[in-house]
Amino acid sequence: MNLFYDSILTFRGIFDYNRFLSRSQFFTNDQIIDYQKYHLKKLLIHCQLHIPWYSKKFRQFDINAHSSDPFRELSKLPILTKDEVLLNHSDFFNVNFLNKSLKFHTSGTTGQPLLSYTSSNQWIKEQGCIWRQWKWADYSFRDRIAIFRSYSPDANEPLIKLDRLKNWCYFSVFNMDDTSLKKYFDFLDKWKPHFLRAYPSSLLLLSQYALKHNRHIPSLKAAFVASESLHPDLRGIVDRAFNIPVFDHYGQAETTCMFHDCEEHKGMHVDWEYGYVELLKSNNSPHCNIIATNLHNLAMPLLRYDTGDITDSEWKSCSCKRTSPVINKIFGRQDDFIFSSDGSKISTVNIYTFFSKFSEIKRFQIVQNRIGYLNITISLHSDLNNQSNLNSLENRIYSYFTSFSGLKISTAYSEDWIQSPEGKFSSFIQRSI
């Protein structure tokens, strides 16, 4: 994205927070419904007139875009899947609206990257909602932020890059070995950041290094994480390492919905000003699928889009007194299952719990390319990397995985990880099988 254009949209997002979002977090239920009804009706009319996919679908399902009850009309549409968007991609936008839109790619670690277009209005709302969460964490304009995400330096670029305009500093998450981490902490000691912004995986490595080498950063107030699942144990590890809270953020490249963790850390507030979210029960499951509609995206609107993510709760309220509805957590994707040799599914939650018991493991990554087989890459703390430990570790891992319907595994000890171009790291990657 053009830096100047990005800065303009960010400042417009801050203005939207000051003008509206700082107040709307305390709106009554009737006010929330009125707001969403107004913007949803506008979106339906726009889709009928300008988006080929919806022009056809509205006729097929007898949808009246001008109805006084847009929620009812929206509910007539079937759930939209990522596969449908991929197969009919050009029908989901009108080229006349793409000139000033922003382009985003999903990471594609499952083999299905998706190009989405986001209009400036949706992006402004996103920046305003993010700013609102930062204010919950006591952020002030131009507070120093150390960023351990999204920076992929070229061969001639440094591992540490300072953005003096925003007062942010970027660190390469592709270099998180002990040598690089020492360099990062030496810089942070002098620069004295107020906040960390990171992937959960990179924040974990920072915290582990800080605990191991007794490196503290007293200037820190909080950490913001996003783009990867937040393991429940990470908050405690970060608290021990830096004595700061962790604020979680959920969003996606498709820009259909966002959720934010407030200072109570008892759930995720939906940003209802940004998208309309439905929680739909799965068949024979206690979990709900997160289905979302982006309220302001004129470039590539997605209506009743299946985000692929699930939650373990229905809507509830928060003790912070904000009226935005809350869910307990977003704890994994509905396709986050390992397929054993007999075709049965194994929840990856079990796998994470198993690996968390190994104090000698610094990081792990599991890749499943075919049913019944797993490739596991493991990184150990250097002082535990000896043959006796390796033999014991491998025996325990093989014993555990073979108990699941004869899963066959291969292990490798390496720091060579599969990461997205932005540096996202996933502990479990399932290719199309």
C-alpha positions in Angstrom: 0.0 0.0 0.0 1.2 3.5 -0.8 2.6 5.0 2.5 1.0 8.4 2.0 -2.4 6.9 1.2 -2.1 4.5 4.2 -1.3 7.4 6.5 -4.3 9.4 5.3 -6.7 6.4 5.8 -5.2 5.8 9.3 -5.7 9.4 10.4 -9.3 9.2 9.0 -9.7 6.1 11.2 -8.5 8.0 14.2 -10.9 10.8 13.4 -13.7 8.2 13.1 -12.8 6.9 16.6 -12.9 10.4 18.1 -16.1 11.3 16.3 -18.0 8.1 16.7 -16.3 4.8 17.8 -15.4 6.2 21.2 -19.1 6.7 21.9 -20.6 3.7 20.0 -18.9 1.2 22.3 -21.6 2.2 24.8 -24.6 2.3 22.5 -27.8 0.6 23.5 -29.0 -2.5 21.7 -31.6 -0.5 19.8 -28.9 1.9 18.6 -26.7 -1.0 17.5 -29.6 -2.5 15.5 -30.5 0.8 13.9 -26.9 1.4 12.8 -26.5 -2.1 11.3 -29.9 -2.0 9.6 -29.0 1.3 7.9 -25.7 0.2 6.6 -26.9 -3.3 5.7 -29.7 -1.9 3.6 -27.3 0.4 1.7 -25.0 -2.6 1.1 -27.8 -4.8 -0.2 -28.9 -2.1 -2.7 -25.3 -1.6 -3.8 -24.8 -5.4 -4.3 -28.0 -5.7 -6.3 -26.9 -2.8 -8.6 -23.2 -3.3 -9.0 -22.0 -6.8 -8.0 -22.8 -9.6 -10.6 -22.8 -12.5 -8.1 -25.4 -10.8 -6.0 -27.5 -9.5 -8.8 -28.1 -13.1 -9.8 -28.5 -14.4 -6.3 -31.0 -11.7 -5.3 -33.2 -12.8 -8.2 -32.8 -16.5 -7.4 -33.7 -16.1 -3.7 -36.3 -13.3 -4.2 -34.4 -10.8 -2.1 -35.8 -7.2 -1.8 -32.8 -5.0 -1.3 -35.1 -2.0 -0.4 -37.0 -3.9 2.3 -37.4 -2.2 5.7 -36.0 -5.5 7.3 -32.6 -6.0 5.7 -31.7 -8.7 8.3 -34.6 -10.9 7.0 -33.6 -10.4 3.4 -29.9 -11.2 4.2 -31.0 -14.4 5.9 -32.5 -15.7 2.6 -29.0 -16.0 1.2 -27.1 -19.3 1.7 -23.8 -19.3 3.5 -21.0 -18.2 1.2 -17.9 -20.3 1.2 -14.3 -19.4 0.3 -14.4 -22.0 -2.5 -17.4 -20.2 -4.1 -15.5 -16.9 -4.0 -12.4 -18.5 -5.5 -14.3 -20.2 -8.3 -16.3 -17.0 -9.1 -13.9 -14.4 -8.1 -14.5 -11.8 -10.8 -18.3 -11.8 -10.1 -17.7 -10.5 -6.5 -16.5 -7.0 -7.5 -17.2 -4.3 -10.0 -14.0 -2.9 -11.7 -15.4 0.6 -11.3 -14.9 0.4 -7.6 -11.4 -1.1 -7.6 -9.4 2.1 -8.5 -8.9 3.2 -4.9 -9.4 -0.1 -3.1 -6.8 -2.0 -1.2 -5.7 -5.5 -2.1 -5.0 -8.2 0.4 -4.1 -11.9 0.1 -5.0 -14.6 2.6 -1.8 -16.4 3.6 -2.6 -19.5 1.6 -0.9 -22.0 3.9 -3.7 -24.5 3.2 -3.1 -24.1 -0.5 -6.0 -21.7 -1.1 -4.8 -18.1 -1.2 -7.6 -15.6 -1.9 -7.2 -12.0 -3.3 -9.7 -9.6 -1.7 -10.4 -6.0 -2.4 -11.3 -3.6 0.4 -12.8 -0.1 -0.2 -11.4 2.8 1.8 -14.5 3.1 3.9 -14.1 -0.4 5.3 -10.4 0.2 5.9 -11.0 3.5 7.7 -13.5 1.7 10.0 -10.8 -1.0 10.6 -8.2 1.5 11.6 -10.7 3.2 13.9 -11.6 0.0 15.7 -7.9 -0.9 16.1 -7.2 2.5 17.5 -10.1 2.0 20.0 -8.5 -1.2 21.3 -5.1 0.5 21.6 -6.8 3.2 23.7 -8.2 0.4 26.0 -4.5 -0.4 26.6 -3.6 3.2 27.4 -1.9 4.0 24.1 -1.1 7.6 23.3 -0.4 9.1 19.9 3.1 8.2 18.8 3.9 6.0 21.7 6.8 3.8 20.6 5.8 0.4 19.3 8.2 -2.5 18.6 6.7 -4.7 15.9 7.5 -8.3 15.5 5.2 -9.1 12.6 4.8 -8.4 8.8 8.5 -7.3 8.2 10.3 -9.4 5.7 13.6 -7.7 5.0 15.3 -8.0 1.6 18.9 -9.1 1.4 20.2 -5.5 1.6 17.8 -4.5 4.4 18.6 -4.6 8.1 16.9 -6.9 10.6 15.8 -3.8 12.5 14.0 -1.0 10.7 12.9 2.3 12.3 9.8 4.2 11.1 10.4 7.7 12.5 7.0 9.0 11.2 4.9 6.5 13.2 7.5 6.0 15.9 7.4 2.3 15.2 10.3 -0.1 14.9 10.1 -3.3 12.8 12.0 -6.5 13.6 12.4 -9.5 11.3 10.4 -12.4 12.5 12.3 -14.6 10.0 15.4 -14.2 12.3 14.4 -15.3 15.8 17.5 -17.3 16.8 19.4 -16.4 20.0 22.0 -14.3 18.2 19.2 -12.1 16.6 17.2 -12.0 19.7 20.2 -10.7 21.7 20.6 -7.9 19.1 16.9 -7.1 19.3 16.9 -6.9 23.1 20.1 -4.7 23.1 18.3 -2.3 20.8 15.1 -2.4 22.9 17.0 -1.6 26.0 18.1 1.7 24.5 14.9 2.5 22.5 12.5 1.9 25.4 9.3 1.0 23.5 5.9 1.3 25.2 4.1 -1.5 23.4 4.9 -4.7 21.6 2.9 -5.6 18.4 3.5 -9.2 17.4 2.4 -12.6 16.2 1.7 -14.8 19.2 4.5 -17.1 17.9 7.1 -14.3 17.9 5.9 -13.0 21.2 6.4 -16.4 22.7 10.0 -16.6 21.5 10.6 -13.1 22.8 9.2 -14.0 26.2 11.1 -17.3 26.4 14.4 -15.5 25.6 13.6 -12.8 28.2 13.0 -15.3 30.9 16.0 -17.4 30.1 18.4 -14.5 29.9 16.7 -12.3 32.5 16.1 -9.5 30.0 13.4 -7.0 31.0 11.9 -4.0 29.3 10.5 -1.8 32.1 9.1 0.8 29.6 6.5 -1.7 28.3 2.7 -1.2 29.0 1.1 -4.0 26.9 1.4 -6.3 23.9 -1.0 -6.5 21.0 -1.2 -9.8 19.1 -3.1 -10.9 15.9 -3.1 -13.1 12.8 -2.4 -16.4 14.7 -4.3 -18.2 17.5 -3.5 -17.1 21.0 -2.6 -20.0 23.2 -4.1 -19.6 26.7 -0.7 -20.1 28.3 0.9 -17.2 26.5 -0.6 -14.5 28.7 1.0 -16.0 31.7 4.4 -16.4 30.0 4.3 -12.8 28.8 3.3 -11.6 32.3 6.3 -13.4 33.9 8.6 -12.1 31.2 7.5 -8.5 31.0 4.8 -7.9 33.6 2.4 -6.7 30.9 -1.1 -7.7 29.6 -1.7 -9.2 26.2 -4.5 -7.7 24.0 -5.8 -10.1 21.3 -7.2 -9.1 17.9 -9.1 -11.1 15.4 -9.5 -10.1 11.7 -9.0 -11.5 8.3 -7.8 -10.4 4.8 -11.4 -10.8 3.6 -12.3 -7.9 6.0 -15.7 -9.3 7.0 -15.5 -9.0 10.8 -13.2 -8.1 13.7 -13.1 -8.9 17.4 -11.1 -7.3 20.1 -10.0 -8.2 23.6 -10.5 -5.5 26.2 -8.6 -4.8 29.4 -10.8 -7.4 31.3 -9.4 -10.2 29.0 -12.5 -12.3 29.5 -13.6 -12.6 25.9 -13.6 -11.0 22.5 -15.8 -8.0 21.7 -17.3 -7.9 18.2 -16.7 -4.7 16.3 -20.4 -4.5 15.2 -19.7 -1.1 13.5 -17.4 -3.0 11.1 -19.3 -6.1 10.2 -22.5 -8.0 10.9 -21.8 -11.3 12.6 -23.9 -14.4 12.9 -23.0 -17.3 15.2 -24.5 -20.5 13.7 -24.4 -23.8 15.4 -22.6 -26.7 13.7 -24.4 -30.0 13.2 -23.9 -32.2 16.3 -21.4 -29.8 17.7 -21.5 -27.4 20.7 -19.5 -24.9 18.7 -20.7 -22.0 16.5 -19.4 -21.1 13.1 -18.6 -17.4 12.6 -20.5 -16.1 9.6 -19.9 -12.5 8.7 -20.9 -9.6 6.4 -18.7 -6.6 5.9 -20.9 -3.5 6.2 -18.8 -0.9 4.4 -16.8 -2.8 1.7 -18.2 -1.5 -1.7 -15.2 -2.9 -3.6 -15.8 -6.6 -2.8 -18.7 -7.1 -0.4 -19.0 -10.6 1.1 -22.5 -11.5 2.5 -22.9 -14.3 5.0 -19.3 -15.4 4.5 -18.1 -18.5 6.3 -14.9 -17.2 7.9 -13.9 -20.8 8.6 -13.4 -20.0 12.3 -15.4 -21.2 15.2 -16.1 -20.2 18.8 -17.1 -22.1 21.8 -19.8 -19.7 23.0 -22.8 -17.7 22.1 -23.1 -13.9 22.7 -22.6 -12.7 26.3 -21.8 -9.4 28.0 -18.6 -8.1 29.5 -17.8 -6.7 33.0 -16.1 -3.7 31.3 -19.6 -2.3 30.8 -19.2 -1.8 27.1 -22.3 -3.0 25.3 -20.6 -4.6 22.3 -21.4 -8.4 22.5 -18.7 -10.8 23.5 -17.7 -14.4 22.8 -15.5 -16.4 25.0 -12.7 -17.0 22.4 -12.0 -17.9 18.8 -10.1 -21.1 19.4 -9.5 -22.6 16.0 -10.6 -23.2 12.5 -13.2 -25.8 11.7 -10.8 -27.6 9.4 -8.0 -27.7 12.1 -8.1 -31.5 12.4 -5.4 -34.1 11.8 -6.7 -37.0 9.6 -5.5 -40.4 10.9 -4.9 -43.4 8.7 -8.4 -44.7 9.1 -9.9 -41.3 8.2 -10.9 -40.3 11.7 -10.3 -36.7 12.9 -8.0 -35.7 15.7 -8.4 -32.2 17.2 -5.2 -30.1 17.0 -6.0 -28.8 20.5 -4.9 -32.2 21.8 -1.6 -31.8 19.9 -0.9 -28.4 21.3 -1.6 -29.7 24.9 0.8 -32.6 24.3 3.7 -30.4 23.1 3.2 -27.9 25.9 4.4 -30.5 28.3 7.9 -30.6 26.8 10.0 -27.9 28.5 12.9 -28.7 26.1 10.9 -27.7 23.0 11.2 -24.1 21.9 9.0 -24.4 18.8 7.3 -27.0 16.7 5.5 -27.2 13.4 3.4 -30.0 12.0 2.6 -30.4 8.3 0.1 -32.9 7.0 0.3 -33.5 3.3 -1.6 -36.8 3.1 -3.9 -38.8 5.3 -2.2 -40.7 8.1 1.2 -39.0 7.7 2.7 -36.1 9.6 6.0 -34.2 9.2 7.1 -32.6 12.5 9.8 -30.0 12.7 11.2 -29.3 16.2 13.5 -26.6 17.6 15.0 -27.3 21.0 16.6 -25.0 23.5 20.3 -25.2 22.7 21.4 -26.4 26.2 19.0 -29.4 25.9 20.1 -30.4 22.4 22.0 -33.6 23.1 21.6 -37.2 21.9 20.1 -38.5 25.1 17.4 -35.9 25.2 16.7 -36.4 21.5 16.2 -40.2 21.9 13.9 -39.7 24.9 12.0 -37.0 23.1 11.5 -39.0 19.9 10.3 -42.1 21.8 7.6 -40.1 23.6 6.5 -38.3 20.4 6.4 -41.6 18.4 4.5 -43.3 21.1 1.9 -40.5 21.4 1.2 -40.2 17.7 1.1 -43.9 16.9 -1.6 -44.2 19.5 -3.9 -42.3 17.2 -4.9 -44.9 14.6 -1.4 -45.6 13.5 -0.3 -42.2 12.5 3.1 -42.3 10.7 5.4 -39.4 11.4 8.8 -38.1 10.4 10.7 -35.7 12.7 13.4 -33.1 11.9 15.3 -30.7 14.1 15.6 -27.4 12.4 15.0 -23.7 12.5 13.7 -23.8 8.9 10.0 -22.9 9.3 7.1 -22.6 6.8 6.0 -19.0 7.1 3.8 -16.8 5.0 5.3 -13.9 3.1 4.4 -11.6 6.0 6.1 -13.9 8.5 3.0 -15.6 9.9 3.7 -18.8 11.6 1.3 -21.7 12.1 2.0 -24.7 14.4 -0.2 -26.9 12.2 -0.5 -26.7 8.4 -2.8 -29.0 6.5 -2.2 -29.0 2.7 -5.2 -30.0 0.5 -5.7 -33.7 1.1 
